[in-house]
């Protein structure tokens, strides 16, 4: 991408960051870390314009129903964005169909999509295949996480462990209800 053409067309580079849980933020993919990496990438590419930042904190990638993602996609449809940059593909979506629909939208509006961790070019057949494979893997990972969480919760509940906030008049001690 040529920075001069972006400035001439008054289009912006957009960076998108997302975490769904505090645990993700603690395990090295915090919103701040994502932004640092994305700004560093833009500087390394020699892009002078400050990117627009879109951040969804506490939202799952299983759905596109996220406030900042919606705002980003609106700006794409208005022709205000030239590139969308993420740290990893699964930051923007963990559902292959949603990912493919977004990539299709980006192509309709001549917006490049860049994941700085996975190298692919969606303008080539091999790049689109790579994107689809990575998207399918992200969706598979989401489904496996969902399975494991459900199984762990079921196991804990069947062993008498309380899984949510304690009801009025009780408190939790070692994940068991104790009368207050």
Buried (B, 14 or more C-beta within 10 A) or exposed (E): EEBEEBBEEEBBBBBBBBBBEEEBBEEEBBBEBBBEBBBEBBEEBEBEEEBBBBBBBEBBBBEBEBEBBEBBBEBBEEEBBBBBBBBBBBBBBBBBEBBBBBBEBBBEBEBBBBBBEBEBEBEEEEBBEBBBEBBEBBBEEBEEBEEEEEEEEEEEEEEEBBEEEBEEEBEBEEEEBEEE
